[in-house]
Amino acid sequence: MDEETFNLSIRKFLKVVGIGSQRAIEHAVAQATTDGRIQGTERFPAHMTLVVKGLNIDISFDGEIKLQ
């Protein structure tokens, strides 16, 4: 195993997940604000699951998205 390749591939994957997730959340908040469905002061529970087939990884992460 090449440690550098391994670490870079993990970082690249996490960057894609992080950027994609942030954009999706920002878009959803903007749309909900425009539609009048939210005030802009809410907090939303968030849940994400990471699955890596072949490594038997299936782990969940919980957090909160705060608008104010």
HUUR-V259658 format. One record per residue. N is the residue number from 0. RES is the residue in one letter. D_LAST is the distance of its C-alpha to the last C-alpha in Angstrom with 1 decimal. Layout:
n->(N N)
res->(RES RES)
d_last->(D_LAST D_LAST)
This chain:
n->(0 1 2 3 4 5 6 7 8 9 10 11 12 13 14 15 16 17 18 19 20 21 22 23 24 25 26 27 28 29 30 31 32 33 34 35 36 37 38 39 40 41 42 43 44 45 46 47 48 49 50 51 52 53 54 55 56 57 58 59 60 61 62 63 64 65 66 67)
res->(M D E E T F N L S I R K F L K V V G I G S Q R A I E H A V A Q A T T D G R I Q G T E R F P A H M T L V V K G L N I D I S F D G E I K L Q)
d_last->(44.8 43.5 40.6 39.4 39.4 37.8 34.9 34.4 34.3 31.7 29.5 30.2 29.2 25.9 25.1 25.8 23.7 20.8 20.9 21.8 19.0 16.4 18.0 18.3 14.7 13.7 16.6 15.8 12.3 14.1 16.9 15.1 13.3 16.8 18.5 16.5 15.9 12.1 10.2 7.0 5.0 7.0 7.8 11.0 13.9 15.6 19.3 21.5 25.3 27.5 31.1 33.9 37.2 40.2 38.4 37.5 33.8 31.5 28.5 25.1 21.7 18.8 15.2 11.7 9.2 5.6 3.8 0.0)
